[in-house]
């Protein structure tokens, strides 16, 4: 299978979402990382792209240079990811769609509704894919929830309640930190702070699992830290076109909540609950019955959940990242930078000695034996 060529704009060194895109895009061998304009500082972007293995002539200084460079190539990229700050998404996404590229854009896709509608139209006219990174919807147990709703396993959905509330901007003494402040500054963030940042993930999730559209809403926004112009807390009531009642709470001042994204769907014959901090499980309660835990990777899942359960049952979703960390430490070690904690041959032989000595102990009715290999006694 020929690899597809992938490029990224933004997601430079030290960015929050860049590593997730690189790990995600490259994990399965579908894509090769062929081009990038990774940083708002041209030289830093070029340098980092080349350190990540991109050829010098495709390590671009900015997205316009990348657009011109890629448009002129026979082996142009098949997909570009836009992982820059929000205010730049519209112009970059539109330009790449118009030039005939497929795009994965970070959320929020645009700053205004007018821009959003234009992107939809430009994508339609170009015939190219324009996807938005509502990545939580790709968890296998979220797909299971949607498939259960679609199959009528909880009956008609009456009520959906979702939260995306964390406390990481809850310290008023940190409100002026530039990394926090821009999120509540209309000039940088647009008309909404927390709702546009996190609330839209929860709203998308409600639509996604209920397989229905949000038709109307009523919102209560608050800036609980007085210096903030935009909201840091919001409660949004909504109704879906099929009549489902929706309630959504999003906050960045909920001290003690970490990621804090969860959803409950209540139907006529059952209820479902999924939480991003325990993504492997979907909690299901049939009316009048016992609560059950449905596990990623188990038998009998709906097809889409089975297809996306790529980490075997009993291993958490983050398992491949733990393996990736071993490779990171190995790469550092090969390059001469010793990494404390890299499991070594000594750990290997200690395990073997423990196995053999446990067998010996068991055979002696549980006698205490030395667990260590002779070389470490
Ligand atoms: P960040 O501030 O950590 O990193 C932004 C990166 O983009 C930096 O490397 C910066 O140098 C680069 N950049 C800025 N302007 C650029 C330009 N004009 N051309 C090329 N590179 C440019 O931001 P973060 O947190 O990584 O967020 C980026 C986007 O990803 C935002 O839209 C954010 O909402 C979204 N995001 C989505 C998440 C999700 O769950 N889907 C999670 C976190 C962020």
Boltz pocket constraint, residues with backbone or C-beta under 6 A from the ligand:
constraints:
  - pocket:
      binder: B
      contacts: [[A, 9], [A, 10], [A, 11], [A, 12], [A, 13], [A, 14], [A, 15], [A, 16], [A, 17], [A, 18], [A, 37], [A, 38], [A, 39], [A, 40], [A, 41], [A, 62], [A, 63], [A, 82], [A, 83], [A, 84], [A, 85], [A, 86], [A, 88], [A, 106], [A, 107], [A, 108], [A, 133], [A, 134], [A, 135], [A, 197]]
      max_distance: 6.0
